[in-house]
Amino acid sequence: MLEAQFQRAQEPEFALAVARRLIATKLRNTATVLARTLRRHPTQQPEHHDAAHQAPARLREWADAAERAPDLTSLRGTEGASAALYFQTLGRLLAPAWGFSTRQARPAPDPVNALLSFGYSVLYQAVAGLLRARGLHAHLGLFHASGGAHMALASDLMEPYRAYAVDAPVLRLLFAGEGGIQPDDGARDGPAWRLGAATQRALIHAIETRFNTPMQHPQSQEPMDLRRLIDADIRTLSQALRAGQVGDFWPAYWR
């Protein structure tokens, strides 16, 4: 398996074919999470209402563009533009007390960025563990550049599920009022916002609940939880690596 993985990582056309599907699926799932959030919660900035409600359609247009990207540079540009729009729109949905306007991972300057970074770290480690269990090298990426301690393939395979597995639980906690997380849950440590232990536990519980809730695969309708769903992606990717063709590899997406 590792021999096939190393060989395919040296084939730009194969890497691009996989990366297109990862990012196209990411953008479709991001659009779905954003559309569902907009239905439940109006924007905190009425002057941006129309732009916010147009954002999911724009993300789906970029997903279509991602499927046709001529190279990884173009694909990364599409992914970056979509992320900027998505997080800008989230900032317009949240109350000003959260201090969130854009995504900044390190150092996370506000509670929302800190929650997202913490949640993505949980997802990243979960995907890395599934990769190791299937005998794949977690550091050898196809979309993200490989190097150092970064588990690039784990970053690749978590892309389609960031919004569904992390953003949605974070947003649920942010909008839960007195029963959720509050803007003052934590403290600033220099340029970074540090989450309190209770907040970390609440987020881990929310993400674990998301992972363990039984569901149907949105395309195959097979019953499984999110962990098994991601594992199914890893298995189909393994088959593609062996065959040298992207074949049936398509991460799950929700409409």
C-alpha positions as CSV (number, residue, x, y, z in Angstrom):
1,M,0.0,0.0,0.0
2,L,2.7,2.5,0.9
3,E,4.6,1.8,-2.3
4,A,1.4,2.7,-4.3
5,Q,0.9,5.8,-2.2
6,F,4.4,7.1,-2.8
7,Q,4.1,6.4,-6.5
8,R,0.8,8.2,-6.9
9,A,2.0,11.2,-4.9
10,Q,4.6,11.7,-7.7
11,E,1.9,11.8,-10.4
12,P,0.6,15.3,-10.7
13,E,-2.5,14.3,-12.7
14,F,-3.6,11.8,-10.0
15,A,-3.0,14.2,-7.2
16,L,-5.0,16.9,-9.0
17,A,-7.9,14.6,-9.7
18,V,-8.2,13.6,-6.0
19,A,-7.7,17.2,-4.8
20,R,-10.5,18.5,-7.1
21,R,-12.9,16.1,-5.5
22,L,-11.8,16.9,-2.0
23,I,-12.2,20.6,-2.4
24,A,-15.4,20.5,-4.5
25,T,-17.0,18.4,-1.8
26,K,-15.7,20.7,0.9
27,L,-17.3,23.7,-0.7
28,R,-20.6,21.9,-1.2
29,N,-20.7,20.8,2.4
30,T,-19.7,24.3,3.5
31,A,-22.6,25.7,1.5
32,T,-25.0,23.3,3.1
33,V,-23.9,24.1,6.6
34,L,-24.1,27.9,5.9
35,A,-27.5,27.6,4.2
36,R,-28.9,25.7,7.2
37,T,-27.4,28.2,9.6
38,L,-28.9,31.2,7.7
39,R,-32.3,29.6,7.9
40,R,-32.1,29.4,11.6
41,H,-30.3,32.6,12.4
42,P,-30.7,36.0,10.7
43,T,-27.6,38.1,10.0
44,Q,-26.6,40.5,12.8
45,Q,-25.9,43.1,10.1
46,P,-29.1,43.7,8.2
47,E,-27.3,45.7,5.5
48,H,-25.5,42.5,4.6
49,H,-28.6,40.3,4.5
50,D,-28.7,39.8,0.8
51,A,-25.0,39.1,0.4
52,A,-25.1,36.6,3.2
53,H,-28.0,34.7,1.7
54,Q,-26.3,34.7,-1.7
55,A,-23.1,33.1,-0.2
56,P,-24.2,29.4,-0.3
57,A,-25.0,29.7,-4.0
58,R,-21.6,31.3,-4.7
59,L,-19.9,28.5,-2.8
60,R,-21.7,25.9,-4.9
61,E,-20.5,27.8,-8.1
62,W,-17.0,27.6,-6.8
63,A,-17.4,23.9,-6.1
64,D,-18.2,23.4,-9.7
65,A,-15.2,25.5,-10.6
66,A,-13.0,23.3,-8.3
67,E,-14.0,20.2,-10.3
68,R,-12.6,21.9,-13.4
69,A,-9.4,23.4,-11.9
70,P,-6.5,23.1,-14.3
71,D,-3.9,22.8,-11.6
72,L,-3.3,22.8,-7.9
73,T,-2.5,26.5,-7.8
74,S,-5.8,27.4,-9.3
75,L,-7.6,25.0,-7.0
76,R,-5.9,26.5,-4.0
77,G,-7.0,30.0,-5.2
78,T,-10.6,28.8,-5.4
79,E,-10.5,27.2,-2.0
80,G,-9.0,30.4,-0.5
81,A,-11.5,32.7,-2.0
82,S,-14.4,30.5,-0.9
83,A,-13.0,30.3,2.7
84,A,-12.8,34.1,2.8
85,L,-16.4,34.5,1.8
86,Y,-17.6,31.8,4.1
87,F,-16.0,33.1,7.2
88,Q,-16.9,36.7,6.4
89,T,-20.5,35.5,6.2
90,L,-20.3,33.7,9.5
91,G,-19.0,36.9,11.1
92,R,-22.1,38.7,9.9
93,L,-24.3,36.1,11.6
94,L,-22.6,36.3,15.0
95,A,-23.2,39.0,17.6
96,P,-20.4,41.6,17.8
97,A,-19.6,40.4,21.3
98,W,-17.8,37.4,19.7
99,G,-15.3,39.7,18.0
100,F,-15.1,37.5,14.9
101,S,-14.7,38.9,11.4
102,T,-12.3,36.5,9.7
103,R,-10.5,33.2,10.1
104,Q,-7.1,33.4,11.8
105,A,-5.7,30.1,13.0
106,R,-2.6,30.9,14.9
107,P,-2.7,32.8,17.1
108,A,-6.5,32.6,17.4
109,P,-7.4,36.2,18.4
110,D,-11.0,35.6,19.6
111,P,-13.2,32.8,21.1
112,V,-14.7,31.7,17.7
113,N,-11.3,31.3,16.0
114,A,-10.0,29.4,19.1
115,L,-13.1,27.1,19.0
116,L,-12.6,26.4,15.3
117,S,-8.9,25.7,15.7
118,F,-9.4,23.4,18.6
119,G,-12.2,21.5,16.8
120,Y,-10.1,21.2,13.6
121,S,-7.3,19.7,15.7
122,V,-9.7,17.1,17.1
123,L,-10.8,16.2,13.6
124,Y,-7.3,16.2,12.2
125,Q,-6.1,13.7,14.9
126,A,-9.2,11.5,14.3
127,V,-8.5,11.3,10.5
128,A,-4.8,10.6,11.2
129,G,-5.8,7.7,13.4
130,L,-8.1,6.2,10.7
131,L,-5.3,6.6,8.1
132,R,-2.8,4.8,10.3
133,A,-5.3,2.0,10.9
134,R,-5.6,1.5,7.1
135,G,-1.9,1.4,6.6
136,L,-1.6,4.8,4.8
137,H,1.2,7.3,5.4
138,A,-0.6,10.3,7.0
139,H,2.3,12.7,6.1
140,L,2.1,12.2,2.3
141,G,-0.5,14.6,1.0
142,L,-2.1,15.1,-2.4
143,F,-3.6,18.6,-2.0
144,H,-1.6,20.0,1.0
145,A,2.1,20.1,0.7
146,S,4.0,17.4,2.5
147,G,6.8,18.3,4.9
148,G,7.9,18.3,8.5
149,A,5.6,17.1,11.2
150,H,2.5,18.1,9.2
151,M,0.2,15.1,8.4
152,A,-0.7,16.4,5.0
153,L,-2.9,13.5,4.0
154,A,-4.9,13.9,7.2
155,S,-5.4,17.6,6.3
156,D,-6.5,16.5,2.8
157,L,-9.1,14.1,4.0
158,M,-10.6,16.3,6.7
159,E,-11.3,19.1,4.2
160,P,-14.7,17.8,3.1
161,Y,-15.8,17.4,6.7
162,R,-14.6,20.6,8.4
163,A,-17.9,22.4,8.2
164,Y,-20.1,19.4,9.0
165,A,-18.0,17.9,11.8
166,V,-16.6,21.0,13.4
167,D,-18.3,24.3,12.2
168,A,-21.8,23.0,12.7
169,P,-21.3,21.9,16.4
170,V,-19.4,25.2,17.1
171,L,-22.2,27.3,15.7
172,R,-24.8,25.3,17.7
173,L,-22.9,26.1,20.9
174,L,-22.4,29.8,19.9
175,F,-26.2,30.2,19.2
176,A,-27.3,28.2,22.2
177,G,-27.7,31.2,24.5
178,E,-27.4,30.5,28.2
179,G,-27.0,26.8,27.6
180,G,-24.0,27.2,25.3
181,I,-20.7,28.9,25.2
182,Q,-20.4,32.6,26.1
183,P,-18.1,35.3,24.7
184,D,-16.3,35.5,28.0
185,D,-15.6,31.8,28.4
186,G,-11.9,31.9,28.3
187,A,-9.2,34.6,28.5
188,R,-6.7,36.4,26.3
189,D,-3.1,35.3,26.6
190,G,-1.0,37.8,24.7
191,P,-2.3,37.8,21.1
192,A,-4.1,34.5,21.5
193,W,-7.5,33.6,23.0
194,R,-7.3,30.6,25.4
195,L,-10.4,28.5,25.9
196,G,-11.4,27.4,29.4
197,A,-11.4,23.7,30.3
198,A,-15.2,23.6,30.5
199,T,-15.5,25.1,27.0
200,Q,-13.0,22.6,25.6
201,R,-15.0,19.7,27.2
202,A,-18.3,21.1,25.8
203,L,-16.8,21.3,22.3
204,I,-15.2,17.8,22.5
205,H,-18.6,16.4,23.6
206,A,-20.4,18.2,20.7
207,I,-17.9,16.9,18.1
208,E,-18.0,13.4,19.6
209,T,-21.8,13.4,19.4
210,R,-21.5,14.4,15.8
211,F,-19.1,11.6,15.1
212,N,-21.1,9.0,16.9
213,T,-24.7,9.8,15.8
214,P,-26.0,7.1,13.5
215,M,-26.9,8.4,10.0
216,Q,-27.2,7.3,6.4
217,H,-24.5,8.0,4.0
218,P,-26.0,10.8,1.9
219,Q,-25.2,9.1,-1.4
220,S,-25.2,5.4,-0.8
221,Q,-27.9,5.5,2.0
222,E,-25.8,2.9,3.9
223,P,-26.2,3.3,7.7
224,M,-23.0,4.5,9.4
225,D,-21.7,7.1,11.7
226,L,-19.3,9.9,10.6
227,R,-16.2,8.0,11.7
228,R,-17.2,5.1,9.4
229,L,-18.1,7.5,6.7
230,I,-14.6,9.0,6.7
231,D,-13.1,5.5,6.9
232,A,-15.1,4.6,3.8
233,D,-13.4,7.5,2.0
234,I,-10.0,6.2,3.1
235,R,-10.8,2.7,1.8
236,T,-11.9,4.1,-1.6
237,L,-8.8,6.3,-1.8
238,S,-6.7,3.2,-1.1
239,Q,-8.3,1.5,-4.0
240,A,-7.7,4.5,-6.2
241,L,-4.0,4.6,-5.1
242,R,-3.6,0.9,-6.1
243,A,-5.4,1.3,-9.4
244,G,-3.7,4.6,-10.4
245,Q,-7.1,6.0,-11.2
246,V,-9.4,8.2,-9.0
247,G,-12.3,5.9,-9.8
248,D,-15.1,5.8,-7.2
249,F,-13.3,8.2,-4.7
250,W,-15.9,10.8,-3.8
251,P,-16.2,12.1,-0.2
252,A,-19.8,12.4,1.1
253,Y,-21.7,15.6,0.7
254,W,-25.0,16.8,2.2
255,R,-27.5,18.8,0.2
